[in-house]
Amino acid sequence: MFPLLDRTGPNPCELFQIWLNLPAADKMVEPYFTMFWDEDIPRHVVTDTEGRRAEVTVIAGSLAGLQAPPPPPSSWASRAEADLAIWHLVAEPRASWSVPPAASADTVRTLYVFEGSVHIGEHHLEASTGAVLRADEPVEVVGGPYGAEALVLQGRPIGEPVAQYGPFVMNDQAEIDQAFADYRRTGFGGWPWPTDDPVHPRDAGRFARHADGHLEQPSRVSA
C-alpha cells in the first residue's frame, strides 16, 4: 500500500483518517474513489522578514487563491455552502501563519498539532493537542522552538441527526442495522480483486487501479 521510497534510510509515514459525513439525501449514492497525487495538491508558502517559512498544503477547499483538487461529486466537500477545508501546516521554528477568516459565520474550525508545538496568542499547544479556533476573524499561529506540523479542519455543520456504529454513519438506528446487513451480504459492495491482499510488482511504479479496471498514474513526475 505504501511504497518504500528510500531503501537505505528512514521512510516515515504519517497516516490520518478524516471522515466526512454525508447529508441524508446523499447517503446511498454510488461509491466514488479519487486519487490525490502529491504533485497535484497546491501549497501556500509564507516567509516572514526573518526568513522563517510556513507552508500550508491545501488538501481540500481553497486558500490564498489556491484550489485543492476536486472532491468526490456527492461529498459534503463538493458543496460551496459547506465551507469545508483541510489544510496541512508545516512551520519552521518561530514562523507564523495567519489563518484567514472562514466564508461562513457558523463554520467550525479545529487545529490539531501532531508534531512540535504552536503558540496562539497566550495559548501554547503541544503535539497531540487540538483546539477550536475562531473562524470569523484571522488567527495568528506561531511555530514553537522546534517548529510544528498541524492540521486545520473546518466545515459548516450538516445539521441532521447522526447515528454511528463502527465505520457506519447514518441518521438513525434502522439505517445502521441496514448498513450492517448490506455489509454482511456484499462486503462494502463487493471486492473486485482475486485475493484479499493483492500485491503489485515492485517495478510497477506509482499508480491507482480502479474497481472498473482502468489504471491511473500521476499527471507529472516530481524532480
Secondary structure, 3 states (H helix, E strand, C coil): CCCCCCCCCCCCCCCCCCCCCCCHHHCCCCCCCCCCCHHHCCEEEEECCCCCEEEEEEEECEECCEECCCCCCCCHHHCHHHCCEEEEEEECCCCEEEECCCCCCCCEEEEEEEEEEEEECCEEEECCEEEEECCCCCEEEEEEEEEEEEEEEEECCCCCCCEEECCEEECCHHHHHHHHHHHHHHCCCCCCCCCCCCCCCHHHCCCEECCCCCEECCCCCCC
